[in-house]
Amino acid sequence: MPYLPSSSLVPLSAKIYHNPHNERVDKLQLMVRNRPSDPNANLNHISFAWPYSILEDKQGKVVGFLMPEVVGSETLLKLCTPIMRRKYKLETNWYFLHVVARNIAAIIQAIHLKGYVLGDIKLENILVNNRALPTIIDTDSFQVSDPDSSKIYRCLVGSEGFTPAELIGVNIADVDQTEVHDRFRLGVVIYYLLFSGPPFRGLWQGGGDSLEQSELIRRGLWPFSGDKLLVPSNTTIPLNILHPDLHALFLRCFNEGHKFPHRRPTAKEWRGTLEAALKEVVRCGKIDNHYYSRSYGKCYWCERSSNLNLDIFPGKSIATVTPTPSPKVALTPLTNFTENLPKGITLEMVNLPAGQFLMGSPDSDTDASGT
């Protein structure tokens, strides 16, 4: 019998393969048998679109699988950059993006604890809804290990800009990856969220043409590497606007981690540090959609808007000029996940009024589950 979600109202979609080889079929069957419990099933949210059951044709040949259909979400690709946000009429703010980053780290931490490696993390593979709850899709590309035979079913694909230096120029399909490789990818995703673009981009100061992104990653060159070959542009958002501990994690990920990959921050470290940083995010006293880190001492987005005549978090003017702290986002206890998730790992949620997709105001006290 195929497995179906506990609620008959959960929509399913099918992914069909054309002539899948035996190893792919074995991997799918293993994933169906070893599906992680969804940490947000009690919230009617899907954290990862995991294969629920195998699909076979009339001859009994495997042709694909059923998975939960994700609705009401957009890809991080649309959310991360101002150009895409304007194009798709999505509104957000820095507080909301911190929450999304924290929740992605929590989900990836849970996946790593189950022994899986994502392998192909990219913006298109992560969706997010207006409660800042992410969903990871294309899970059938994960690297999966059989707990009985120890056989590893590798991730066969990678994405430019998210592949760590040690795997560039290597055939991904020949590599048994570890969560250490995912640490780099997660760092890139979080950087995209908080800085509205990729980390490995800046003004090239070396001779000849500027290097391709993969070569910059291979050489560990980014605007904050300390190497003068690539420097910040006038639109590069500085690292020091972050909470100091979060600032330090990015340096560890892309500087120290370039030479010593195991020193890159884990998903658990990103989650914990983002939680601490969120407590220090305050609302600007001048623009209602500006949020900044208290440690920076002033609203960076007002400062940037004044200098560049460009506001990537446009909002309305407000009368008071006294910064006020953002209310804490409630940590909702998760159920049905104790076997995979240590105590203390929860997802933060921001609940938004219907019709305000990705507005991200933390000022509502409405229960995040919508009940």
C-alpha positions in Angstrom: 0.0 0.0 0.0 1.4 3.4 -0.8 1.9 5.8 2.1 -0.5 8.8 2.2 -0.3 11.8 4.5 -2.4 11.6 7.7 -4.8 14.2 6.4 -6.7 13.2 3.2 -6.8 16.9 2.4 -3.1 17.1 1.8 -2.6 17.5 -2.0 -0.1 15.2 -3.7 1.8 15.6 -6.9 3.7 13.1 -9.0 7.2 13.2 -10.3 7.7 11.0 -13.4 11.0 9.6 -14.6 11.7 8.4 -18.1 13.5 5.0 -17.9 14.9 5.3 -14.4 17.9 3.1 -13.8 18.0 0.5 -11.0 20.1 2.6 -8.6 17.6 5.5 -8.7 14.7 3.1 -8.0 16.6 1.6 -5.1 17.3 5.0 -3.7 13.7 6.0 -4.0 12.5 2.9 -2.2 15.1 3.6 0.6 13.8 7.2 0.9 10.2 6.0 1.2 11.2 3.6 4.0 13.3 6.1 5.8 11.3 9.3 5.5 12.0 11.9 8.3 9.0 13.0 10.4 7.9 16.4 9.2 8.6 19.0 12.0 5.7 21.1 10.9 3.0 18.6 10.1 1.0 19.9 13.1 1.1 23.4 11.5 -0.2 22.1 8.1 3.2 23.0 6.7 5.5 20.8 4.7 9.2 21.2 5.6 10.5 19.0 2.8 8.7 17.5 -0.2 9.8 13.9 0.6 8.8 10.9 -1.5 5.6 9.4 0.0 5.2 6.3 -2.2 6.5 4.7 -5.4 4.5 4.9 -8.7 4.5 1.9 -10.9 3.0 1.3 -14.4 0.7 -1.6 -15.3 3.7 -3.9 -15.7 5.0 -3.1 -12.2 7.9 -1.0 -13.5 8.8 2.0 -11.3 8.1 5.3 -13.1 8.2 7.9 -10.4 6.9 8.8 -7.0 4.2 10.7 -5.1 5.1 13.7 -2.9 3.2 16.4 -1.1 2.3 19.4 -3.2 3.5 22.7 -1.9 1.1 25.6 -2.4 1.2 29.2 -1.3 4.9 29.6 -1.4 7.5 31.3 -3.5 11.1 30.4 -4.3 14.0 32.1 -2.4 15.2 33.2 -5.9 12.2 35.6 -6.0 12.6 36.7 -2.4 16.3 37.3 -2.1 17.0 40.1 -4.6 15.3 43.5 -4.8 14.9 43.2 -8.6 13.0 39.9 -8.3 10.9 41.2 -5.4 9.8 44.2 -7.5 9.1 42.0 -10.5 6.9 39.6 -8.6 5.5 42.3 -6.2 6.8 40.6 -3.1 7.4 42.7 0.0 9.7 41.8 2.9 12.1 43.3 5.4 15.3 42.4 7.1 13.6 40.9 10.2 11.5 38.5 8.1 14.6 37.5 6.2 16.5 36.7 9.4 13.6 34.5 10.5 13.6 32.7 7.1 17.3 32.1 7.4 17.0 30.8 10.9 14.2 28.4 9.9 16.1 27.1 6.9 19.1 26.3 9.2 16.8 24.5 11.6 15.3 22.3 8.8 18.7 21.5 7.4 20.0 20.7 10.9 17.1 18.2 11.2 17.9 16.6 7.8 21.6 16.3 8.7 20.7 14.6 12.0 18.9 11.9 10.0 22.2 11.3 8.1 21.2 12.9 4.8 23.3 15.3 2.7 21.3 17.8 0.6 24.1 18.1 -2.0 22.3 20.4 -4.4 21.2 23.4 -2.3 20.2 26.4 -4.4 17.6 29.2 -4.2 15.2 27.5 -6.6 15.1 24.4 -4.3 13.8 26.3 -1.3 10.3 27.7 -1.1 9.0 30.0 1.7 5.5 31.1 2.6 4.2 34.3 4.3 4.8 32.8 7.8 8.6 32.6 7.0 8.2 28.8 6.9 10.5 27.2 4.3 10.1 24.0 2.3 13.0 22.2 0.6 12.0 20.5 -2.7 13.7 18.1 -5.1 14.6 15.9 -2.2 15.1 12.9 -4.5 18.5 14.5 -5.4 19.8 14.1 -1.8 22.7 11.9 -1.0 21.1 8.9 0.9 22.9 6.2 2.9 21.3 2.8 3.5 21.5 2.2 7.3 21.5 -1.6 6.8 24.1 -2.0 4.0 25.9 1.3 4.4 25.5 1.8 0.6 25.6 5.4 -0.4 23.4 6.8 -3.1 25.1 9.9 -4.2 23.8 13.3 -5.2 24.5 13.5 -8.9 24.1 17.3 -9.4 25.4 20.6 -8.1 24.8 24.2 -8.7 27.2 27.0 -9.6 27.7 29.4 -6.8 26.7 26.9 -4.2 29.5 24.3 -4.7 32.4 24.5 -2.2 35.9 25.0 -3.4 37.0 21.5 -2.7 34.4 20.1 -5.1 34.9 22.5 -8.0 36.3 20.7 -11.0 35.3 17.4 -9.5 32.6 15.1 -10.9 30.0 15.3 -8.2 28.6 11.9 -9.1 31.9 10.4 -8.0 32.0 11.9 -4.5 30.6 10.7 -1.2 29.7 14.0 0.2 29.3 15.0 3.9 27.3 17.6 5.7 30.6 19.7 5.7 29.9 20.4 2.0 26.4 21.4 2.9 27.7 23.9 5.4 29.2 26.0 2.6 25.9 25.9 0.6 23.9 26.9 3.7 26.2 29.9 4.3 25.6 31.0 0.7 21.9 30.8 1.1 21.9 32.8 4.3 24.2 35.4 2.8 21.7 35.8 -0.1 18.9 36.3 2.3 20.6 38.9 4.5 22.6 40.7 1.8 20.3 40.5 -1.3 22.9 38.8 -3.5 25.7 36.3 -3.7 28.8 36.5 -1.4 31.3 35.9 -4.2 30.7 39.2 -6.1 32.6 42.5 -6.0 35.0 44.7 -7.9 37.8 42.8 -9.5 41.2 44.5 -9.0 43.5 41.9 -10.6 44.9 41.9 -14.1 42.8 40.9 -17.0 39.1 40.1 -17.1 37.3 39.4 -13.8 37.1 35.8 -12.7 34.0 33.6 -13.0 32.1 33.0 -9.8 33.3 29.4 -9.6 36.9 30.5 -9.9 36.4 33.1 -7.2 35.0 30.4 -4.9 37.9 28.0 -5.7 40.4 30.7 -4.8 38.4 31.9 -1.8 38.0 35.4 -3.1 35.1 37.5 -1.9 34.9 41.1 -0.8 35.7 40.3 2.8 38.5 37.7 2.3 41.2 40.3 3.1 42.6 39.8 -0.4 42.7 43.0 -2.4 41.9 41.2 -5.7 38.2 41.5 -5.0 36.9 44.4 -3.1 33.4 45.7 -2.1 31.5 47.9 -4.6 29.5 50.9 -3.6 26.4 48.7 -3.4 28.0 45.9 -1.4 26.3 45.7 2.0 29.0 45.6 4.7 29.2 42.7 7.1 29.4 44.9 10.2 25.7 45.7 10.0 25.1 42.2 11.4 25.1 41.0 15.0 28.8 40.4 15.8 28.4 36.7 16.2 26.7 36.4 12.9 29.4 38.5 11.3 31.9 36.0 12.7 30.1 33.0 11.2 30.4 34.4 7.7 34.1 34.9 8.1 34.5 31.4 9.4 32.4 30.0 6.6 34.1 31.7 3.7 37.6 32.5 5.0 38.7 30.0 7.6 36.4 27.4 6.0 38.0 27.8 2.6 41.3 26.3 3.9 39.7 24.1 6.6 36.2 23.0 5.5 35.4 21.3 8.8 35.6 24.7 10.5 32.7 26.0 8.6 29.7 26.7 10.9 27.2 23.8 11.2 23.5 24.2 10.5 23.1 24.1 14.3 25.5 27.0 14.8 23.8 29.1 12.1 20.4 28.4 13.8 21.6 29.4 17.3 23.4 32.4 16.1 20.5 33.7 14.0 18.2 33.2 17.1 20.6 35.4 19.1 20.8 38.0 16.2 17.0 38.1 16.0 16.7 39.3 19.6 18.9 42.3 18.6 16.9 43.3 15.5 15.1 46.6 16.1 12.6 48.6 14.1 13.7 51.9 12.7 12.0 55.0 14.1 11.6 56.7 10.7 10.6 54.0 8.1 8.1 51.3 9.2 9.7 48.6 7.0 13.3 49.2 8.2 14.8 46.8 10.7 18.5 46.8 11.8 20.8 45.2 14.3 21.0 47.1 17.6 24.8 46.4 17.6 25.2 48.6 14.5 23.7 51.5 16.4 21.7 53.1 13.6 19.4 52.2 10.7 21.7 51.0 7.9 18.8 51.0 5.4 18.1 54.7 6.0 21.8 55.4 5.6 22.1 53.4 2.4 19.0 55.0 1.0 20.4 58.4 1.6 23.8 57.6 0.1 22.6 55.6 -3.0 19.1 57.0 -3.4 17.9 53.4 -3.4 15.8 51.7 -0.7 15.6 47.9 -1.0 13.1 47.7 1.9 10.8 50.6 1.0 8.2 51.6 3.6 6.2 54.4 5.0 7.4 57.3 7.2 6.4 57.1 10.8 6.2 60.0 13.3 8.4 58.8 16.1 12.2 58.8 15.8 12.8 56.4 18.7 13.8 52.9 17.7 11.6 50.2 19.2 12.6 46.6 19.7 10.9 44.0 17.6 8.6 41.7 19.6 9.9 38.2 19.9 8.6 35.6 17.4 7.0 32.7 19.3 8.9 29.4 19.4 6.2 26.8 18.8 6.9 23.4 20.2 7.0 20.7 17.4 5.3 17.4 17.7 5.9 14.0 16.1 9.6 14.7 15.5 11.3 13.7 18.8 13.1 10.7 17.3 15.0 12.9 14.8 15.1 16.3 16.5 16.8 17.1 19.8 15.0 19.1 22.3 15.2 22.8 21.6 15.1 22.7 17.8 12.0 24.5 16.7 10.9 26.7 13.9 10.1 30.4 14.4 7.1 31.7 12.7 5.9 35.1 11.5 2.2 35.3 10.9 1.0 37.8 8.3 -2.5 38.9 7.5 -4.1 37.3 4.5 -3.1 39.1 1.3 0.1 40.5 2.7 2.5 38.0 1.2 6.1 38.2 2.6 5.5 41.5 4.3 7.3 40.1 7.3 6.2 42.4 10.1 7.0 40.8 13.5 4.5 43.2 15.2 1.5 40.8 15.1 0.8 38.7 18.1 -1.5 36.4 16.1 -0.8 32.7 16.6 1.5 31.5 13.8 -0.6 28.5 13.1 -3.5 30.7 12.1 -5.8 29.1 14.6 
